[in-house]
Amino acid sequence: MKIKSCFLLLLLFIFYNGFSQTVITGEITDKDKQHLSGATITLSQDSTSNIIAYGISDSYGKFKIDVKTNSEYFFVKVAHLGFENWNNKFQNKTQHITVQLTESSEELKEVHIESKIIEKRGDTLSYSVSAFKNQKDRVIADVLKKMPGIEIRSSGQIYYQGEPIQKYYIEGLDLLEGRYNLANNNLSADDVSQVQILENHQPIKLLDSLEFSERASLNIKLKKKVTLTGSAELGSGISPILWKANITPMVFTKKQQAIFSYQGNNTGNDVSLEIRDFSFEDFGRQEFNINKRDWLSIRKIAAPSFSQERWLDNNVHLGSANYLIRLKKDIDLKINVSYLNDSQQQIGNTQTLFFTQNDTISISERVNNNFYIENLQSKFILEKNTDDNYLKNTLEINSFWDSQFGNIRTQDENILQALNNPFLAFRNKLKLLKPFGKQLITFVSNTGYTESSQNLNVNPGRYKELLNENQPYTATNQILKSSTFFTENSAGLTKGLKDITIAPEIGFAIQNQKLDSQLILIENNETDTLKGNFRNDLNFFSSSIYFTSKFIYKKNSWNIRLQTPFNYRIFNIEDRDLDKEQNLTRFTFEPDLFIKKEFSAFWEASIYANLKNNFGDVTNLYYGFILTDYRNLQRYNAPISENFQQNYSWRISYRNPINSIFASSSYSFSQTKNNLLYSNLINQNGATVFEALVKENYSNSHTLNLRGSKYFSKINTTLSLSSTFSSIEREQLLNERFADIQNQNLNFNAKLESEITDWLSTTYNADLSYLYTIIESRETEPIRTQSHSVDFFFYLSERQYLSANSEYYYNSISNRNRNNYFLNLNYQYTFKKPAFDLRASWNNVLNTNEFVRVSNSEFSYIQSTYRLRPTQLLVSLKFSF
């Protein structure tokens, strides 16, 4: 008992001493008593000694600083852009101070402020491009990768503090509407002065004081008010005959912006990523979209997770035109059109292991695929965004003409596959906000139509025991047509009451989906169209009426949002061929709560919780079997799928622009209650029959993320670390036996960008993963993978450099090629008159010809061996204009 008492007293002593410190609070204003955010407050023991504590004023001009010093006095210095510095001496005790800054009349002082690496003013972080750029950096994406807190994923999507950005502006204008890779990968870094992160950015000016946003946006600040720029690159090489071309002119003025681009190559560069859409927009409560859906497919090889230029065998052409003109003040017309034509080849092997409760089924496939991709995508946008009016209308028209051909060799046979899958989509989105008295009137509409016609031919015929009384036949032909019409319309009010905003909304949504499929057997040029369970003539109609109220509280450092949607849903399903019919009505309540608290200028935390009901559509409710690929036959002969989700998460983040430190941590938990359980019947040849049956079941998922990055200015180095752990538990029906399945994934990533000396810089990236699957009490062999890449850049002179790029990959499962090594060599010389870059590249110096990748699903491991591009030489000329 005495030991416990002493231990308790010791803890109290530590607690008291750890927290008995001086706390300085205060607020910063100008001469008009207006609060000043982003002011820097530093404390030192005297006027010349090192800083002992510091802080930054928040959006309300307030600050709080904890001081740990034994000195009797300390000095306080306050600095803010455009104001004279303020200094004073204070006694070392907890106190509140008020500082009034005087505007500076020395205009030249702003020139010195620009040399700061990262500057914070209010909710805007400004990164100096010149501070991060070095000799090898050409486009703005090269510089963004080095900035702490900012991350560019392999797809090109930009993240800030682990969350995707919502808008990508160039001088405050959103020209590309989410397809920002085109600018990011082609806009010269020399034309950019700053990259700004707009934290808590509300894109609609009319809502800026009424509804907060927890998302960040990115803005590119150019050096000139009128910027005429662009780049062109032409290259050729051997092994095989190689070519590449990129011509991308750009113009940026106050009233007009334009980016035109032609890009083509057969070097493995997937330029389709240039037009990938990462936009975030709120157009109603239903999740309607016009993304292309492939009902049918040929068997593919899992692509390697590293640079496409090592493995993609392509011949691609991309044309893109993007134009913005300001018709009147704050009224913009935008046109975004792109055309893509690509042919790709894919050669390799797959080894698939299916795990059941008491057996392992192994399937080997040698794959040779050809893909022909052709699409035309367009957006036409009219937008007015002012402090007293908002209008945005977006018309989208997309057409796809794709085809695929595959040849698979298994242990027993050679299988030919041919697929045609054209797709057409139209959509119009409208959002209107207009003041009406002391409140805002809101109207939102999202209406669209999609159509798909797909045809899959497999030779020889499959599933003979199920489709042809166990008799072999020549080929199987799966024909499928689908269409979807949807519309959602809503109207609402938004009214501010001091610190609270109330926004009630009422709306309705209608969706009509149709599915028609036929399975045809071919024998000696004669066809037999199967009926009964092998045909679909489905009409799926769903509608909903909803009423929701949004309550928003924003005061000081608190942001709270509560949404309370009530939904009444009706579902009607009918298949006339199979004489099947379903009708369902549901009344649901799906509350959604978000709370964020800013503890200081550096720290903030948030929690999120919501309840959600999800219902199936025609994609997971059809009564007749569909051959989705050569070894998957599936149907959902069951009631409408219903799942009830509970989602909870928390997040804490820290960003300190003074010390260039950015860090965040998040955890999320989700539990889903399902009314259907999915059955997989796997034969010894890998053919799978997939069905749904009625059985209540649950799935749980946990995800924990940690990440941090710091820029060390003295050594010009950015260090980024991250880790993710995820665990998913669910029930499955494998070969007519129930099984509890658990998948766990642990990942670590480290990245270093460093300029070691004036003549040497390096980039290092490491990724380690651990995959683990448990089926009932049976533990499968864990998968351990790791990758390391090191790039060295040797600056031989001011105008030339030599680089060596090396990579290493390892996996623990492969029987062969567990270790993969790659090496690239590059040389670049810059001519001043005329100004252009001459670049010579020797890719895959070691001539590594294949790569083994291991992945897992709920109850299988897939080992993919991918044929890589051979060693190749490429010489290119690149110049700016």
Summary of the structure (lengths in Angstrom):
residues: 881
radius of gyration: 30.3
end to end distance: 81.4
largest distance: 100.5
contacts: 2889
relative contact order: 0.09
helix: 7%
strand: 63%
